[in-house]
Amino acid sequence: MSTSTTSRFFRLPFALAALLLAATAGAEPFAYVPNEKSGTVSVIDTATDKVVAEIDVGVKLRGIAVAPDGKLLYVADGRRAVVHVVDLATRSVIEDVEVGESPEGVSISPDGKWVAVAVEDTNSVALLDAASRKVVASIKVAGKNPEHAVFSPDGRWIYVGAEEGTSVDVIDVAARKPVASIPVGRRPRGMAFTADGKKAYVACEVAATVFVIDVTAHKAIASIKHGVVASGLALQPDGKRVLVTDGKSGSLFAIDTATNEVVGSVEVGKRPWNMAFTPNGRKVYVANGRSNSVSVVDVATLKKLTDIPVGELPWGVAIH
């Protein structure tokens, strides 16, 4: 084979490899939806808003979080008392980590070192070392039936909301103990921090109110009333809008963070719960528990773009 022929022989594979790399680099992120009753995770391509895979994970799937590097998915299983670790390259479970009975919300520290899991039956937060996949601490909180445990952007704090409570417990991650309790409304559920970590927003379901918290002072500084109940909450990446679901009316409400006023709403599905933004903040994906669907909403116009059928009783969404 001549040199020129050899060059032509290898040119096509290298060109194809380059195209594949470019396509992967420019690909839209995926949305991962844990289906509580089906025990599967639906994988949605956010470019097409179609389900492209179903991952058979466990029994009663709830909280979900993607590692910062996008390689692993952590999913709480309320029936099996574990967090399933899913390899996203193969879309298969590679390990189960025992965390305690009835785990629910899951979050990962921004540096990817720690995984926090709200464990309802023990009124605690399990702290996992992501490298060893071992529980290194079980931290008791004051609120009963903790549902969400969310890291602050600097990884210093974990804010914890509980179904049977009227306050947000603050855990010092380094000390591995609660250091404050912030009075809010009844049944604090969805929570999110601003990117600079100075404020946090908490949806209190029974109070149908979103509370704004000064993180430095660990104190509520404002409250925003809306709808019938306040369930899930997400903060737009640029910090301009907070979105909160109303599980009874089937609506999604938008709050302007500059004025702390409700600026609009849109009907989504039955019992909308937790949600996630795309990284650019243009779309939000809302899990509708009783509709077995995910609604895709244009954030700027508050218009529903489509409903995507998923498994039974979707709990939330994670996007990466």
N, C-alpha and C positions, 0 to 999 in steps of 0.2 A: 504494500500500500504506500503510495507516495505521500510526501509531507503535506501537499495541498489537499489530498484526499482525506488525510488524517485530520487536518484542521477543519474541513467541512463536516467530518463525522462528529466531532465534539462540539461544534458551534451550536447545533440545534438543541442538544440537551442543556447547555449552559444558558441559552436564550430562554428556553422554557423555564428553567429554574429561576431566572431573573424575573420572568413574568409572574411566576407563582409567588415569589417573595414580595413583589410589588402589590399583587392582589391581596396577599395576607396583611401587609402593612396598612393598606387602605380599607380593609374590611370594616363593616359596621360592627359594633359590639353585639354581644348576645345577651338576652334577658333570660334569667333562670327563675322558674316559678315552682315552688314546692306545693304539691297537691296533698293536702292533709288526709283526705279519705282514700285517694288512689295509691298513695305511697310512692309516687313518681315525681320527677322534676321535669317539667316541660321546658324545652330549649327553644327560644324564639330568636330568629334572625331579625334584628331591628331595621335592617335595610329593606326587607320585604314584608315584615310583620306577619311572618308565617312560622308555625312550629316546624322545626327541622329535625327534632329528636325528642324522644322520651327516655329518660334515664330511670331504670328501676332501682330505687334506693332503699326504701324501708317500709314502715307501716303507717305511722301517723306523723307526717312531715310538717314542720312549722318554720321556725326561724332559719334564715339562710344568709350566708355571707361568702364573698369571693375574696381570696387572698390578693393583696395588692399587685403581685406579679401575674395574676390571672391563671395560675397553674392549678390551684386547688379550690374546691368548693366545700364549705362546711354546712351541714344540714342537721338541725335538731330533730330527733325522733321521740315524740312524746310517749309512745307506747313502749319502746325498747330502752328508754332511759340512756340513750347514747347520742353522740354527735357523729354522723357519718362523714367521712372524709372522701371526697370524690376527686379523682384525677380527671381534669377537664380535657386532657389530650386524648384519653381513651374513653372518657365519659363512663367511668365505672368506679364503684366503691373500692377503695384500697385499704380502709381501716375503719373500725368502730371504736370510739373512745367513750367509756362509761363516765357519765357526769352526774347522775342522780335522777330520781324519779320525776317525770313530766317536765323535761326541758322545753323552753320556748324560744325566746329571742336570742340571736347570735350576732356578735360583731367582732371585728378584727382591728387591732391597733394599727395606726397608720404605717408603722414600720414593719408590720407583718409578724412581729415576734409573739404576740399574745392573742388568744381567742377568749372572749367572754361569753358565757352562756347563762341566761336567767333560768334558774331551776325552781319550779313552782312548789313542789311538795316539801322541799327542805327550806324554803324561804331564803335562798342563797344565790350567789353568783359563783359559778365554777370558772376558775382561771386556768386556761390551758397554755402550756409552752408549745408553740407551733412547731418548733424544731423536733422535740422529742415526742410530741403528741401525748403528753401526760398532763393530768390535772395536778397543778402545783399548789393550789389553794382553793378552799371552799369558804366563801366569805358570806357570813350571815348578814341579812339586811332587815330593817324594821318592817317594811311593807310585806303584806302577805300575798302569796301567789305572784311573785315578780314575773313580768312579761317581757320587758325590754331591758337590755343592758348595753349602753352605747358609750364608746370611747370618745373622749375629747380629741380634737385634732393634734394636740401635742402628746397624746397618750398618757397624760398625767392622771386624768380622772375617768371613772366610769359612772355615768348617770343611770339610775335604775328606777323604773316605774313599776307599780304593782296594781293588780286588779282590785285588791282589797286594801286600798290605801288612799291617803290624801296628801302625800308628799313624795318628793323625789329624793332617794337616798344617793349620797355622793361617796364613792369609794376612791380612796387614795391608792393607786395601783402599786406604787413602790412599797408603801406600808402594808398593803393588802388588808385594809380595814376601812369601815365606814368612818367618815370624818365630819359629815354634815347631813342634815335632813332639811329639805326646802319645802315649806308648805305651798301647796298648789290647790287644785280642785279634786273632786272625787274621781277615782280610777284613772290615774295617769297612764297613758299608753304610748303612742308614737312620740319619738323624740329625735331632735337633730340639732347639731351645733353649726354655727357660722364657721366659715373657713378660717377666720383668724382666731377662733376659739373664745371670743369675748362674750358671746351670747349663745343661749340655747333656747329652743322652742319645744314646748311639751303640750300634747293634746290630752285633755282630761275628758274622758268619755261622758260620764254622767253630768258633769258641769257644762258640757257642750261649749267648752272654753279652751282657747290656746293661751298658755302662760309664757311670757318672755322672761328669761332668767339671766341675770348678770352673773357670769361664771366666776369672776374674781371674788365677788362678794357672796356667792352662793345664795342669791336672793332673787325672788320674783319681783320684777320692776314694772310689768304691765300685764294686762289680760285682755283677750279679744274674744268676744262672744260670737257664736255663729250657729246656725242650723239647729238640729235636734240632739245629736250626739257628736263627739269628736273621737275618732278612732285612730287611723293611721295618719302619719305626718311625714312630710319630706320637704327639704329646703333646696331651692334651685341652686345650682353650683355657683352662680354669680351673686347669690344672696338677696336677689330682688324680690322673690316671692316665696311664701310658705304655702304649701298645699296641704289640705287636711280633708280626710274622708268623713262622710256622715253615713254611718252604717244603716240608719233607719230610713233616711230619705233617698238613699242610693245616689248621693250627689258628691261632687268634689268641689271644695271651696278654695278660692285663692285669696291670700292676704298679702297686701303690699307691706313690706318690712320697713319702708320709710315712714309710713303713716300709721301702721298697725290697724289698717282698716280692710274689711272684706271688699274686694273689688270685682268679684264675679263668681259664678258657679256653673257647673255643667253636670247633667245627669250621666251617670256611667252605667253601673249594673246593680244587681241585688247584693246587699251587704258588702260594699266596697271596704277593703281593709287596708293592708299595707301596699306600698308603692315604691317606685324608684325612677329617677330621672336618667335620661341618656347623658353622657359626659358633657355634651355641649349645652344641655339644659333646654333644648327645644321641644322635646317630647317627654311625657311621663307615662309610665305603664302602671295601671292600677289593677290589683287582684280583686275580683268580685267573687266572694266566697259562695254565694247562693246562685250565682249565674254560671258558675264553672267557666269563667272567661276572664280575659285581661283586656281592659279598655285602654286604647292608646289615645292620648289627648295632646293636642297642640297647645303648648303652654301660653304662647303669646295671644292667641285668639280665644282660648278656652273652648275649643271645638273638639268634639270626639271624632277621631279619624276612622277608627274601626274597632270592632270587638273580635278578639282572637280566642277561639275555643281552646281550652286546656283540659286538665284532669279535673277530678272532683274535689271541691272545697279548696281552691287555691288560697294560700295563707299570705303570700307576699311576693316580692320581686327583688332580685339582685341583678345588677347590670355591670358587665365588664367586657 
